[in-house]
Structure formats: C-alpha cells, structure tokens
Amino acid sequence: MFDSLKKILGGGEKPSERQPSAKNEVATPELTPELRGFLSREPVFDRRDRPAGYLLQWQANPGQSEGGTRTAHDRMLLELLADYLTQWKTGLAFISLAAKSLDLAAVHSLPSEKIILLVELTETTDTAHLLENLKALRDKGFRLGLFRQPKHPAFAECIAQADLAAIAIDQVEPSAVRDFSAAIRASAGERSIQLLATNVESPDEHRLCQQWHYDYFHGGFAKATPRRPEEPGGDPHKVLLLNLLRLIQGDAETAEIAEAMKQDPLLAFRILRYLNSPALGLSRRIDSLGQALVILGRQRLTRWVAILLFSVREPNLGDWLLVENALTRGRLMELLGEKLHPGKGNDPLFLTGIFSCLDRLVRRPTKEIIEDMPLATEVRDALLERTGPYAPLLAVAEACEDFDLPRMQTTAVAAGLDPDTVNRALLAATAWAGEVTEHWE
C-alpha cells in the first residue's frame, strides 16, 4: 500500500519457451498513419458492482479492422500492452483478439498474471491449429475467454478450453442471455467457467445478466446508474477537503492549514501513518501535522487532498465510474504534459483533470466551486472557458473517456500528439487510477 502512496504523492513472467514458428507467425501489414487507431479501455464490473478490470481493444476507423488490418491492430495492441502489463498491479485485463492473432509472437511476450485473452472466431479459423495455440497459452498460465459463436464449427471444441465465456448482449435477444448462461454452466460440469456480458447498456440489462449468473459486466449501464444521493447539505467530509484545498492553494500559514487538517481525523491519520512508515525510512518520528506539512510540501499535499475528494463511502456503479474518470483524466493530462514539456512541473495539469469532474462530484456548477479557490489562470481558463494552454489536453482526456475515435484523432492533432503517445499515456493512467482506488480503505 505504501508503494502506491509514494506514487500518488511523488508523481513478469518469463516469456514461454514455445514461440510460434516462422511459418505460423502471421504476416501483418504495416499501419499507415490513417490506419493507426487508439486504445479503447472500458471498465468491467463484477457482481458486487465493484471495478474488476478493463476491456482493452484497438479502436480504428470503420472498415479498418477486417482481415490483415485487424491482425495488425491486434499486434499494435499487444506490443503496447507488453510494455505495461508487467507493472499492472490491479484488476484484470480483458484483451480482445481475433483467433488468428494468437499466432503473433507478441502474445507470448505478455505476462500471464491478471490477463484474460478474449478470442473471436473468424470464418477462416483453423480449429486444430487454434486448439494447439489455446493449449500452449493455458500451459503458460493464461486464462482464456471465448465469445459466443455457437454456429462456428470450432466453437464447441474451443469453449472446452476456455475459462470464461463472453456474449455481446446487444447482438442477441434477451432469451439468448439466459440460454447461453444455462448451456455454459451445464456443459462445464465440475470445471469452473465464468461468464462475461459485454455491451450492457441499461440497468435492466444489467439486472437480467445478474439474474442469470454472469460474473462480469461491461458497457454503458454504469453511466445510466444514478449515483447515490448526497446527504442533506452536502457531504461534510468533502466540504472540509474543499476548504483545505483553498487554504493550501492560497497564502494561509502552515499553522492555519494544520488546524484545518485536524478537523478531518482520517486525513490527518493517513498522512502521519504514511510519513512514519518504514517504506519512507525517515530518521525521526513525525508526531505533528505542522512537521508533516513541512516534509510533504504544499504541492504534494494538494495532490493528495484532490485525490481524496473522490473517495466515496460504499460507492455504487455511478460513483465508481466518476472516480475512475476523474483520476484517469488527471493522470493522463499530467503524463501528456510531461511528453510535451519535459522537465516542467505538471501538477496544474493533474488538478485541471481532477477538477473538471468536480461538478458531478458535489452537484454544483464548476464556477461556483472554484470561484474563491486560488487557482492558476491557465487552470481556470481550461475549466470554465475551455481555452488557454491546458484546454487541448483536457479535450484529449475527455475524448479518451468517451472512446470517441474522431474526437480522439482531432484533439490529439490539435494538442500536437501522435496516437502512440496518447495510447501509452492512457494505459499508464488507467493502471495508476486502478491502483489508487484499490488501496482506498
């Protein structure tokens, strides 16, 4: 946990010996700039309505994911993930791949821990060769998933090798949701196999899938789930944190800030526990909030308080989605800022991303929330007017959050970013946000 806190405040397995042979290695075309896509990472929830991980896919222009180009996009996705999944410490990565893409050497470069490979069968699938690939990946420790394609000649044999069965419920009648669950559970016998429902768009569809024993849920239903109502007069904890942020960002004396921190015992406890942890190795014990402020500094304290604003007691689906969006926005903007302006402090970009979600958190207009908070002009302009030097990166973060490919392309160009830079920063920000929320108490 303390490793995670250090990251917040301060900014695998060996590949399998079995590699695809040269004759089996699938040839993929080079991707021209217009064919390159963006990473789509969408949250997946479990039966307790908590984040379980992310569905990771490559999002390309319509008509550019077929045949060899689909395999090329899968290769791009796998090569991107290979750089980051060795450090992926939270949640599951559900990776959607065409069956033919299992021949890519990049598959075997992935760490098997916390990964589920979701396979889509195609008309040209060679059943015997695919079964050989699935066995090799299972032997290496990968968990395997298969999308529902009951009429495909390879489906029955392949599902017997799977740990997870997936169905896109926007493509079937409600009765198929029930029948698929019943058939999979009946055929599994004593073998454990889980169920994933993708493209679940409404709370009613979510309830239907829960009723029929699905384990994981993906889709827009979380956005359609209302957040828990605020307590009368607002959440007192968040009121305290907002007041503390105003003091830290302003000219308040250290003693005044320390006094305000005493009003939030949980915050004071967390700070002192962190500073006195063996992980930091300080030479003397820190017993007062005044000492803690001197050691932390205002910049890191601002960051911590901004993150804690989004901690939610007993969160539901809508709460979790807001938390994930806010933390990912902030970290994504910070990482992209580091690429555009190396060596320059990018904490204001982090705050811009976080504060852009404050209106949904406290259910008040952004202008009203920050009107008496001493923020930099660039932050205010980006939040209120969508202008100034921080606005282009905020636009990129919002487009990534909505998985809007045309907007992702145009906003990246406007910000002076290439797709690869955005994809890498988005994956790193996603992993960071998941790690932060996993360690909340």
C-alpha positions in Angstrom: 0.0 0.0 0.0 2.8 2.4 0.8 4.3 1.9 -2.6 1.1 3.1 -4.1 1.0 6.1 -1.8 4.5 7.0 -2.8 3.5 7.0 -6.4 0.4 9.1 -5.6 2.4 11.7 -3.8 5.6 11.7 -5.9 4.4 11.5 -9.2 6.5 -10.7 -15.1 6.8 -13.8 -16.1 9.5 -15.1 -18.4 8.1 -15.5 -22.0 7.1 -19.0 -22.9 9.7 -21.3 -24.4 7.2 -22.2 -27.0 7.1 -19.4 -29.6 5.2 -19.6 -32.9 7.3 -20.9 -35.7 8.2 -18.7 -38.6 5.7 -20.5 -40.9 2.9 -20.0 -38.4 3.8 -16.4 -37.5 1.0 -14.3 -39.1 2.1 -11.6 -41.5 0.7 -8.2 -40.7 0.7 -5.1 -42.9 2.4 -2.0 -41.8 0.0 0.6 -40.5 0.0 3.9 -42.3 -0.9 7.0 -40.1 -4.5 6.9 -41.3 -4.9 3.2 -40.3 -3.4 3.6 -36.8 -6.0 3.6 -34.1 -6.4 4.4 -30.4 -6.6 2.3 -27.3 -10.1 1.7 -26.1 -10.2 0.8 -22.4 -13.6 0.4 -20.8 -14.2 -0.6 -17.2 -15.6 -4.1 -16.4 -17.5 -4.6 -13.1 -18.1 -7.7 -11.0 -21.2 -9.0 -9.3 -20.6 -6.8 -6.3 -20.7 -3.7 -8.6 -17.0 -3.0 -8.0 -14.4 -2.5 -10.7 -12.9 -5.8 -11.8 -10.6 -4.6 -14.6 -10.8 -3.2 -18.1 -11.7 -4.5 -21.5 -8.8 -3.5 -23.8 -9.4 -3.2 -27.6 -8.0 -1.4 -30.5 -10.3 1.2 -31.9 -9.9 2.1 -35.6 -11.9 3.8 -38.3 -14.9 1.8 -39.7 -13.8 -0.8 -42.2 -10.2 -0.8 -41.0 -10.4 -3.8 -38.6 -11.0 -6.5 -41.1 -8.7 -9.2 -42.3 -5.0 -8.5 -42.2 -5.6 -5.0 -40.8 -7.4 -6.4 -37.8 -4.4 -8.6 -37.1 -2.1 -5.6 -37.5 -4.2 -3.7 -34.9 -4.1 -6.7 -32.6 -0.3 -6.6 -32.9 -0.2 -2.9 -32.1 -2.4 -3.5 -29.0 -0.2 -6.5 -27.8 3.0 -4.6 -28.3 1.6 -1.7 -26.3 0.4 -3.9 -23.5 3.7 -5.8 -23.3 5.4 -2.6 -22.1 2.9 -2.0 -19.3 1.2 -5.2 -18.1 4.4 -6.4 -16.3 3.6 -3.4 -14.0 -0.1 -3.9 -13.9 -0.9 -4.4 -10.2 -4.6 -4.1 -10.1 -7.7 -5.6 -11.8 -7.9 -7.9 -14.8 -7.0 -7.0 -18.3 -9.6 -8.5 -20.7 -7.8 -8.4 -24.1 -10.0 -8.8 -27.2 -8.2 -10.6 -30.1 -9.0 -12.3 -33.3 -8.2 -16.0 -33.3 -5.6 -15.6 -36.0 -3.8 -13.1 -33.8 -2.8 -15.8 -31.3 -0.1 -16.7 -33.8 1.6 -13.3 -33.1 4.8 -13.6 -31.1 3.7 -10.5 -29.1 1.1 -12.7 -27.4 3.8 -14.7 -25.7 5.6 -11.6 -24.6 2.7 -10.8 -22.2 2.8 -11.7 -18.5 0.0 -14.3 -17.9 -0.9 -12.9 -14.5 -4.2 -10.9 -14.4 -4.8 -11.3 -18.1 -7.8 -12.9 -19.9 -7.4 -13.4 -23.6 -10.8 -13.0 -25.2 -10.8 -14.8 -28.6 -13.1 -14.0 -31.5 -13.5 -16.8 -34.1 -13.5 -16.0 -37.8 -14.6 -17.9 -40.9 -11.1 -18.9 -41.7 -10.3 -20.3 -38.2 -8.2 -23.5 -38.4 -9.7 -25.5 -35.5 -6.7 -27.8 -35.0 -4.2 -25.0 -35.1 -6.3 -22.8 -32.8 -6.7 -25.6 -30.2 -2.9 -26.1 -30.3 -2.5 -22.4 -29.6 -5.0 -22.4 -26.8 -3.3 -25.4 -25.1 0.1 -23.7 -25.3 -1.3 -20.5 -23.7 -3.1 -22.4 -21.0 0.1 -24.3 -20.2 1.8 -20.9 -19.8 -0.8 -19.8 -17.3 -3.1 -17.6 -19.4 -6.8 -17.5 -18.7 -8.8 -17.8 -21.9 -12.1 -16.5 -22.9 -14.3 -17.1 -26.0 -17.0 -15.0 -27.5 -20.3 -16.7 -28.2 -20.4 -18.1 -31.7 -22.4 -21.3 -31.4 -22.7 -21.9 -35.2 -19.0 -21.8 -35.7 -17.5 -25.3 -36.3 -14.7 -24.6 -33.8 -16.8 -23.2 -31.0 -17.7 -26.4 -29.2 -14.1 -27.7 -29.0 -12.7 -24.3 -28.1 -15.1 -23.5 -25.4 -14.0 -26.7 -23.7 -10.6 -25.0 -23.3 -12.0 -21.7 -22.0 -12.0 -20.2 -18.5 -14.6 -17.6 -19.5 -17.4 -17.4 -22.0 -18.5 -14.0 -23.3 -21.6 -12.7 -25.0 -22.3 -9.3 -26.6 -25.9 -8.9 -25.5 -26.6 -6.0 -27.9 -26.5 -8.6 -30.7 -28.9 -11.2 -29.3 -32.4 -11.5 -27.9 -32.9 -11.5 -24.1 -33.7 -15.2 -24.2 -30.2 -15.9 -25.6 -28.7 -14.3 -22.5 -30.5 -16.9 -20.4 -29.9 -19.8 -22.7 -26.2 -19.1 -23.1 -25.7 -19.0 -19.4 -27.6 -22.2 -18.8 -25.8 -24.0 -21.7 -22.3 -23.0 -20.5 -23.0 -23.9 -16.9 -24.5 -27.3 -17.9 -21.6 -28.2 -20.2 -18.9 -27.1 -17.7 -19.7 -29.9 -15.2 -17.2 -29.7 -12.4 -15.0 -27.4 -14.4 -15.1 -23.7 -13.3 -16.1 -21.3 -16.1 -17.1 -17.7 -15.7 -19.4 -15.5 -17.8 -18.9 -12.1 -19.2 -21.6 -9.9 -20.6 -20.4 -7.1 -22.9 -22.2 -4.1 -24.3 -24.7 -4.0 -21.4 -26.3 -0.6 -21.9 -29.1 -0.3 -19.4 -29.7 -1.1 -15.7 -32.5 -3.5 -16.8 -30.0 -5.4 -19.0 -27.5 -5.5 -16.1 -30.2 -7.0 -13.8 -31.1 -9.6 -16.4 -27.4 -10.7 -16.6 -27.0 -10.8 -12.9 -30.2 -12.9 -12.6 -28.6 -15.4 -15.0 -25.4 -15.8 -13.0 -23.0 -13.7 -15.1 -19.8 -12.8 -13.3 -18.5 -9.7 -15.2 -20.3 -6.8 -16.9 -19.1 -4.3 -19.4 -21.0 -1.4 -21.2 -22.8 1.9 -20.7 -25.1 0.6 -17.9 -22.7 2.1 -15.3 -23.3 5.6 -16.8 -27.0 5.0 -16.7 -26.9 4.0 -13.0 -27.7 7.0 -10.8 -25.1 7.9 -8.2 -26.1 7.7 -4.5 -28.0 10.9 -3.4 -25.9 13.4 -1.5 -26.5 13.9 2.2 -28.6 16.9 3.1 -26.4 20.0 2.8 -23.7 18.0 1.0 -21.0 15.6 2.2 -19.3 17.3 5.3 -16.1 15.4 4.5 -15.9 16.9 1.0 -16.7 20.4 2.3 -13.7 20.1 4.7 -11.4 18.9 1.9 -12.5 21.8 -0.4 -11.8 24.3 2.3 -8.4 22.7 3.0 -7.6 23.0 -0.8 -8.4 26.7 -0.7 -6.0 27.2 2.2 -3.2 25.2 0.6 -3.6 26.9 -2.7 -3.7 30.3 -1.1 -1.5 32.2 1.3 -2.6 30.5 4.5 0.1 30.0 7.1 1.2 26.4 7.9 -0.4 26.6 11.4 -3.7 27.5 9.8 -3.5 24.6 7.4 -2.6 22.2 10.2 -5.5 23.4 12.2 -7.9 22.7 9.3 -6.4 19.3 8.8 -7.2 18.4 12.5 -10.9 18.8 11.5 -10.5 15.7 9.3 -9.1 13.0 11.5 -9.0 10.4 8.7 -6.8 12.7 6.6 -4.5 13.5 9.5 -4.2 9.8 10.4 -3.4 8.8 6.8 -0.7 11.5 6.4 1.1 10.7 9.7 0.9 6.9 9.0 2.4 7.4 5.6 5.3 9.6 6.8 6.1 7.3 9.7 6.0 4.1 7.6 9.2 2.0 7.2 8.9 2.5 3.4 10.0 6.1 3.7 12.8 5.5 6.1 12.7 8.9 7.9 15.3 9.2 10.6 12.9 10.5 13.2 9.2 10.1 14.0 6.8 12.7 12.8 4.3 13.5 15.5 2.7 16.8 14.5 0.8 17.9 11.4 3.0 21.0 11.3 6.0 18.8 10.8 4.2 16.7 8.3 3.4 19.8 6.2 7.0 20.9 6.1 8.1 17.4 4.9 5.2 16.9 2.4 5.2 20.4 0.9 2.1 22.1 -0.4 2.3 20.7 -3.9 2.1 17.0 -2.8 -0.5 17.8 -0.1 -2.6 19.5 -2.8 -2.4 16.4 -4.9 -3.3 14.1 -2.0 -6.3 16.2 -1.0 -7.6 16.4 -4.6 -7.5 12.6 -4.9 -9.2 12.1 -1.6 -12.1 14.3 -2.8 -13.1 11.4 -5.0 -13.1 8.8 -2.3 -16.7 7.5 -1.8 -18.1 5.6 1.1 -20.0 2.5 -0.1 -19.8 3.5 -3.8 -22.2 2.2 -6.4 -21.6 1.8 -10.1 -22.1 5.5 -10.9 -19.8 6.5 -8.1 -17.0 4.2 -9.2 -17.3 5.4 -12.8 -16.9 9.0 -11.7 -13.9 8.2 -9.5 -12.2 6.3 -12.4 -12.9 9.0 -14.9 -11.6 11.8 -12.6 -8.4 10.1 -11.6 -7.6 8.9 -15.2 -8.3 12.4 -16.6 -5.9 14.0 -14.1 -3.1 11.5 -14.5 -3.5 11.3 -18.3 -3.2 15.1 -18.6 -0.1 15.1 -16.4 1.6 12.3 -18.4 0.9 14.0 -21.7 2.2 17.3 -20.3 5.4 15.6 -19.4 5.8 14.4 -23.0 5.1 17.9 -24.5 7.1 19.8 -21.9 9.8 17.5 -20.3 11.2 18.7 -17.0 8.3 21.2 -16.4 6.1 20.7 -13.4 2.7 19.4 -14.5 0.8 19.3 -11.2 -1.5 22.1 -12.6 -2.5 19.7 -15.4 -3.3 17.0 -12.9 -5.5 19.4 -10.9 -7.2 20.5 -14.2 -8.2 17.0 -15.0 -9.4 16.2 -11.5 -11.3 19.5 -11.0 -13.0 19.1 -14.4 -15.2 16.3 -12.7 -15.9 18.3 -9.5 -19.3 19.5 -10.7 -20.5 15.9 -10.9 -19.0 15.0 -7.6 -20.6 17.8 -5.5 -23.5 18.5 -7.8 -22.7 22.2 -8.1 -21.5 24.3 -11.1 -17.8 24.3 -11.6 -17.6 28.1 -11.5 -19.3 28.1 -8.1 -17.0 25.5 -6.7 -13.7 27.2 -7.7 -14.8 30.9 -7.5 -12.9 31.6 -4.3 -10.2 28.9 -4.8 -6.8 30.5 -5.7 -6.1 28.5 -8.9 -3.7 29.5 -11.7 -5.3 31.4 -14.6 -4.5 28.6 -17.0 -6.4 26.1 -14.9 -9.4 28.4 -14.6 -9.5 29.1 -18.3 -9.4 25.5 -19.2 -12.2 24.6 -16.7 -14.5 27.5 -17.3 -13.9 28.5 -20.9 -12.1 25.5 -22.4 -9.4 28.0 -23.5 -5.7 28.5 -22.7 -2.7 26.2 -22.8 -4.3 23.4 -20.8 -7.5 23.2 -22.8 -6.2 21.0 -25.6 -5.0 18.3 -23.2 -8.3 18.4 -21.3 -10.1 17.9 -24.7 -7.9 14.8 -25.3 -8.7 13.4 -21.9 -12.5 13.9 -22.4 -12.4 12.3 -25.8 -10.5 9.3 -24.4 -13.0 8.9 -21.6 -15.9 8.8 -24.2 -14.0 6.5 -26.5 -14.9 8.8 -29.4 -12.5 7.9 -32.2 -13.0 11.0 -34.4 -12.6 13.3 -31.4 -9.6 11.4 -30.2 -8.0 11.9 -33.5 -8.8 15.6 -33.9 -8.0 16.6 -30.3 -4.6 14.7 -30.4 -3.6 16.5 -33.6 -4.7 19.9 -32.1 -2.6 19.2 -29.0 0.4 18.2 -31.1 0.3 14.5 -30.0 0.6 11.3 -32.0 -1.7 8.3 -31.4 1.2 6.2 -29.8 1.9 8.8 -27.2 -1.8 9.1 -26.3 -2.2 5.3 -26.1 0.8 4.8 -23.9 -0.2 7.6 -21.5 -3.8 6.4 -21.4 -2.8 2.9 -20.4 -0.4 4.1 -17.8 -3.1 6.5 -16.4 -5.6 3.7 -16.3 -3.3 1.4 -14.4 -2.4 4.2 -11.9 -6.1 5.1 -11.3 -7.0 1.4 -10.7 -4.1 1.1 -8.2 -5.1 4.2 -6.3 -8.7 3.1 -5.8 -7.8 -0.5 -4.9 -5.9 0.7 -1.9 -8.6 3.1 -0.5 -9.9 1.9 2.8 
